Structures are given as structure tokens and as C-alpha cells.
Amino acid sequence: MRTAAQNAELALLLEVAGTPKPGNVDRKREYADLRFEHFLAGAVGAQDGLEMADRADGPPVGEAFEQAVAGMRDQRGGNTQFGALLLLVPLVRAAARDDLTRSGASEVAEATTVTDAAGFYRAFDHVAVAVDDPPAEMDDLDVRRGSDAVPALYARELSLYDVMDRSADRDGVAREWTDGFERSFGAAQRLEALDCPMTDRVARVFLELLADEPDTFVAINHDEVTAKRVSERARAALDGDEDTDALAAEFVDRDINPGTTADITAAGLFIALERGLVV
């Protein structure tokens, strides 16, 4: 029987193995500097941090997250699964407490402290992450400052949940923290309901999530109009009006990477695996 940490690692591996996922790295499509093998290494490297999360009264969530990111970064591709780990760590902690429910995950998120927020910020010292510019009044809390912003966190007494709440209007991963991981649990239900090989389920659920809501990572790297159009074309692919493989190739060529959707897919995989989904 796998531990929650092992199921989280497996979720990361299954997510990148799903094909086709338009714009994402998968078994058939890669970017010049970000390859399939980097995601495999990132998933394995994150294990120490995931194991820290997999203890009911273990180290703070933020510390476990930083360790997971530091281990993930032990490959040449850079940021492979930062957002996915930000979802997985509190979910693993909820599982360790035998309460992997929306309320249980929310309880973990809402109980975070400024110490957790400091660990989150220190994680940015390990890897470059594409994020939106913060409001002017929060310039001292720009996550790209990494550990240099930690004193400002303590001065304002902001928990990690507080930090996520301030980003939820423009970041889909942060919104999961404040919305009780709604889309993650919904993705788990869809993965459980489908009857096909696991990698096909992953690709289908990814496409459904992308069609359902514009990807905030696309919006940050391009713009909101592009993100909305990407969702429309994902819907067309689901309806049979677009060829999914051709769409995947096009999005990679245009550097359109719906990373937030992939992060939520990985979180859904973890929840489903913990609930008994058989691989």
C-alpha cells in the first residue's frame, strides 16, 4: 500500500504522462529547454518534502513545500511542478490527518502561519516562477524577492493562507487554497468516473478543466484574451471541432502552456489515488 507521499509522487508522474495535453510537456511534446525527463526527475526529487508533509504533526506546511521545491529543482529544466506541489503539500497533510476532504484540506490551509508563508517565499530562492506583478502597495511582498521579503511577512503577520488570499483573484492555484480545493476535488471525481487507460483519463480531465476555466498561467505569460481563446479551443476539441493532437502541437509552437490546469490535474490525481483509484 502506497503512502500519501508516494501517491503524490505518482500523481506528478501520471500527470506528465497524460497525452495529449495541449501546450503541456507530455510523452510526445517537449519544449527546447523543458523536457519530459525533467518532470520525471522533478517528481522524484520532491519526495523528501512530500514525506515531510505526510506526517499529521510534522514540520510546517511551508517548510515541507520549500523542501519539495528544492528537491524538484534538482534537474536541468528549472520549474517543473511548483504550482502542483503548492496544491499537493496541504492535501498530503490533510491525508496524513485522515481527513482528505474539502473541509479537511481547508483546515490545513487556514491553519497556516507566518512561518509557513516564510517557507513559501524561500522556495522562490530555488527556482524562477512566472508570476504577475503585485499591486504597488504590496511591492515589498513580491514573491520574486524570495527570502528577502520574509521580514515584510513577519512585519505584517501574514500567514500563507493570507498570501494566497491576496492572489486568488489572479492565480488559479491560490484560488484553490481559498475555495476549498474545489476544482481539484472535482477533477478527482471525473478521473474516477472515466473508464479508460489512466493516461487517457488524465488528458481528458486536463482538457475539460481547460475548457471550463481560462488558465491563469497562460494569462500571466500572454494575456487574458489569449487565455480565454485557449479555453474556447479546448472546448472545441472536446466537441470534436478541433484535432487535439494538432492543437497540442500548435500550443507548444506558440509557447502557450496551461500550467495551472496541469497543477490542478495533478492535485485531482492525488485525491483520486488516495480514494482508491487503481493504476
C-alpha positions as CSV (number, residue, x, y, z in Angstrom):
1,M,0.0,0.0,0.0
2,R,1.4,3.4,-1.0
3,T,1.8,6.2,1.5
4,A,0.2,9.6,0.8
5,A,3.7,11.0,-0.2
6,Q,4.1,8.1,-2.7
7,N,0.7,8.8,-4.1
8,A,1.6,12.4,-4.5
9,E,4.8,11.5,-6.4
10,L,2.7,9.1,-8.6
11,A,0.2,11.8,-9.3
12,L,3.0,14.0,-10.6
13,L,4.3,11.2,-12.8
14,L,0.9,10.3,-14.2
15,E,0.1,14.0,-14.9
16,V,3.1,14.5,-17.2
17,A,2.4,11.1,-18.8
18,G,-1.1,12.1,-20.0
19,T,-1.1,12.7,-23.7
20,P,-2.2,14.9,-25.4
21,K,-2.4,17.9,-23.1
22,P,-2.4,21.0,-25.4
23,G,0.6,23.2,-24.5
24,N,2.0,21.0,-21.8
25,V,5.0,18.8,-21.8
26,D,3.9,15.2,-22.3
27,R,5.3,11.9,-23.7
28,K,5.2,13.3,-27.2
29,R,5.8,17.0,-26.9
30,E,8.5,19.0,-25.2
31,Y,10.0,22.5,-25.1
32,A,13.6,23.0,-26.1
33,D,14.7,23.7,-22.5
34,L,11.9,21.8,-20.7
35,R,11.6,18.1,-21.4
36,F,9.6,15.1,-20.2
37,E,12.6,13.8,-18.3
38,H,12.8,17.0,-16.3
39,F,9.3,16.4,-15.0
40,L,10.1,12.8,-14.1
41,A,13.2,13.9,-12.1
42,G,11.2,16.8,-10.5
43,A,8.6,14.4,-9.2
44,V,11.2,12.1,-7.7
45,G,13.2,14.9,-6.3
46,A,10.2,16.4,-4.5
47,Q,9.7,13.2,-2.4
48,D,11.6,14.4,0.7
49,G,9.3,17.4,1.0
50,L,6.2,15.3,0.4
51,E,7.3,12.9,3.1
52,M,7.6,15.9,5.5
53,A,4.0,16.8,4.6
54,D,2.9,13.2,5.1
55,R,3.1,13.5,8.9
56,A,0.0,14.6,10.9
57,D,2.0,16.7,13.3
58,G,5.1,17.1,11.1
59,P,7.1,20.2,10.1
60,P,5.1,23.3,9.0
61,V,3.5,23.1,5.6
62,G,5.6,25.9,4.3
63,E,8.8,24.1,5.3
64,A,7.6,20.9,3.6
65,F,6.8,22.9,0.5
66,E,10.2,24.6,0.4
67,Q,11.9,21.2,0.7
68,A,9.8,19.7,-2.0
69,V,10.6,22.6,-4.4
70,A,14.3,22.4,-3.6
71,G,14.3,18.7,-4.4
72,M,12.2,19.2,-7.5
73,R,14.8,21.7,-8.8
74,D,17.5,19.0,-8.8
75,Q,17.3,18.7,-12.6
76,R,18.3,21.0,-15.5
77,G,14.8,22.1,-16.6
78,G,14.0,24.6,-13.9
79,N,10.5,24.9,-12.7
80,T,8.6,21.8,-13.5
81,Q,5.9,21.4,-10.7
82,F,6.0,24.4,-8.4
83,G,2.2,25.0,-8.6
84,A,1.4,21.3,-8.4
85,L,3.4,21.0,-5.2
86,L,1.7,24.1,-3.7
87,L,-1.5,22.1,-4.0
88,L,-0.2,18.7,-3.1
89,V,1.5,19.6,0.1
90,P,-1.6,20.7,2.0
91,L,-3.6,17.8,0.5
92,V,-0.9,15.4,1.7
93,R,-1.0,16.9,5.2
94,A,-4.8,16.5,5.2
95,A,-4.5,12.9,4.1
96,A,-1.9,12.3,6.9
97,R,-4.6,13.5,9.3
98,D,-7.1,11.1,7.8
99,D,-9.2,14.0,6.6
100,L,-8.7,14.3,2.8
101,T,-11.9,16.2,2.2
102,R,-12.5,19.8,1.1
103,S,-13.1,20.8,4.7
104,G,-10.0,18.9,5.9
105,A,-7.8,20.5,3.2
106,S,-9.2,23.9,4.0
107,E,-8.5,23.4,7.7
108,V,-4.8,22.8,6.8
109,A,-4.7,25.8,4.6
110,E,-6.4,28.2,7.1
111,A,-4.2,27.0,10.0
112,T,-1.0,28.1,8.3
113,T,1.1,30.8,10.0
114,V,3.7,33.4,9.0
115,T,6.3,30.6,9.4
116,D,4.6,28.8,6.5
117,A,4.5,31.9,4.5
118,A,8.2,32.4,5.0
119,G,8.8,28.8,3.7
120,F,6.7,29.6,0.7
121,Y,8.8,32.7,-0.1
122,R,12.1,30.9,0.4
123,A,11.0,28.4,-2.2
124,F,11.4,31.2,-4.8
125,D,15.1,31.2,-4.0
126,H,15.4,27.8,-5.6
127,V,13.6,28.3,-8.9
128,A,12.3,31.1,-11.2
129,V,8.5,31.2,-11.3
130,A,6.3,33.2,-13.7
131,V,4.0,35.4,-11.6
132,D,2.0,38.5,-12.1
133,D,3.2,41.9,-10.8
134,P,1.8,42.6,-7.3
135,P,-0.2,45.8,-6.5
136,A,2.0,48.8,-5.7
137,E,1.2,48.6,-2.0
138,M,2.5,45.0,-1.9
139,D,5.8,45.6,-3.7
140,D,7.7,44.6,-0.5
141,L,5.8,41.3,-0.7
142,D,6.6,40.5,-4.3
143,V,7.3,36.7,-4.2
144,R,10.1,37.1,-6.7
145,R,12.1,38.7,-3.9
146,G,12.2,35.3,-2.2
147,S,13.7,35.2,1.2
148,D,14.4,39.0,1.0
149,A,10.7,39.5,1.5
150,V,10.4,37.4,4.7
151,P,10.9,40.4,7.1
152,A,7.9,42.1,5.5
153,L,5.9,39.0,6.0
154,Y,6.7,39.0,9.7
155,A,6.1,42.7,10.0
156,R,2.6,42.3,8.5
157,E,2.0,39.0,10.3
158,L,0.7,37.3,7.1
159,S,0.0,33.6,7.1
160,L,0.5,31.5,3.9
161,Y,-3.3,31.4,3.6
162,D,-3.3,35.3,3.8
163,V,-0.8,35.4,1.0
164,M,-2.9,33.0,-1.1
165,D,-6.0,35.1,-0.4
166,R,-4.3,38.2,-1.8
167,S,-3.5,36.4,-5.0
168,A,-6.7,34.4,-5.5
169,D,-8.3,36.9,-7.9
170,R,-5.5,36.4,-10.5
171,D,-3.9,33.0,-9.7
172,G,-5.8,29.7,-10.1
173,V,-3.6,27.8,-7.6
174,A,-4.1,30.4,-4.9
175,R,-7.8,30.3,-5.6
176,E,-7.9,26.6,-4.9
177,W,-6.4,27.3,-1.4
178,T,-9.2,29.8,-0.7
179,D,-12.1,27.9,-2.4
180,G,-11.6,24.6,-0.6
181,F,-9.7,23.0,-3.5
182,E,-13.0,22.8,-5.4
183,R,-11.6,22.1,-8.8
184,S,-9.0,19.6,-7.5
185,F,-11.8,17.5,-5.9
186,G,-13.9,17.9,-9.0
187,A,-11.1,16.6,-11.1
188,A,-10.7,13.6,-8.9
189,Q,-14.4,12.8,-9.4
190,R,-14.0,12.9,-13.1
191,L,-10.9,10.8,-13.1
192,E,-12.7,8.2,-11.0
193,A,-15.8,8.2,-13.3
194,L,-14.0,7.7,-16.6
195,D,-13.3,4.2,-17.9
196,C,-10.2,4.2,-20.0
197,P,-6.4,3.9,-19.5
198,M,-5.1,6.3,-16.8
199,T,-3.1,8.5,-19.2
200,D,-6.2,8.9,-21.4
201,R,-8.2,9.9,-18.3
202,V,-5.5,12.5,-17.4
203,A,-5.6,14.0,-20.9
204,R,-9.4,14.1,-20.9
205,V,-9.7,15.7,-17.5
206,F,-7.0,18.3,-18.3
207,L,-8.9,19.3,-21.4
208,E,-12.2,19.5,-19.5
209,L,-10.6,21.7,-16.9
210,L,-9.0,23.9,-19.5
211,A,-12.3,24.3,-21.4
212,D,-14.1,25.1,-18.1
213,E,-12.0,28.0,-17.0
214,P,-9.2,30.1,-18.6
215,D,-5.8,29.2,-17.4
216,T,-4.2,31.9,-15.2
217,F,-0.6,30.8,-16.1
218,V,-1.5,31.5,-19.8
219,A,-3.0,34.9,-18.8
220,I,0.2,35.8,-16.9
221,N,2.6,34.8,-19.7
222,H,0.4,36.1,-22.5
223,D,-2.9,37.9,-21.7
224,E,-6.4,37.3,-20.6
225,V,-7.7,37.3,-24.2
226,T,-5.3,34.5,-25.1
227,A,-6.3,32.5,-22.0
228,K,-10.0,32.8,-22.9
229,R,-9.3,31.8,-26.5
230,V,-7.3,28.8,-25.3
231,S,-10.3,27.7,-23.3
232,E,-12.6,28.1,-26.2
233,R,-10.4,26.0,-28.4
234,A,-10.2,23.3,-25.7
235,R,-14.0,23.2,-25.7
236,A,-13.9,22.8,-29.5
237,A,-11.5,19.9,-29.1
238,L,-13.9,18.2,-26.6
239,D,-16.7,18.8,-29.1
240,G,-14.8,17.2,-31.9
241,D,-14.4,20.5,-33.8
242,E,-10.6,20.7,-33.3
243,D,-8.0,18.0,-33.6
244,T,-6.5,17.7,-30.1
245,D,-3.0,16.5,-31.3
246,A,-2.8,19.4,-33.8
247,L,-3.9,21.8,-31.1
248,A,-1.2,20.4,-28.7
249,A,1.5,20.9,-31.3
250,E,0.3,24.4,-32.1
251,F,0.2,25.5,-28.5
252,V,3.8,24.2,-27.9
253,D,5.0,26.1,-31.0
254,R,3.4,29.2,-29.7
255,D,4.7,28.7,-26.1
256,I,1.1,28.6,-24.7
257,N,1.5,26.4,-21.6
258,P,-1.6,26.0,-19.4
259,G,0.4,25.2,-16.3
260,T,-2.3,26.0,-13.8
261,T,-4.6,23.4,-15.4
262,A,-1.8,20.8,-15.2
263,D,-1.3,21.6,-11.5
264,I,-5.0,21.1,-10.7
265,T,-5.0,17.9,-12.7
266,A,-2.1,16.6,-10.6
267,A,-3.9,17.5,-7.4
268,G,-7.0,15.7,-8.7
269,L,-4.9,12.6,-9.4
270,F,-3.6,12.6,-5.9
271,I,-7.1,12.8,-4.4
272,A,-8.3,10.0,-6.6
273,L,-5.4,7.8,-5.8
274,E,-5.9,8.3,-2.1
275,R,-9.5,7.4,-2.5
276,G,-8.6,4.1,-4.1
277,L,-8.2,4.8,-7.9
278,V,-6.3,1.8,-9.2
279,V,-3.5,2.3,-11.7
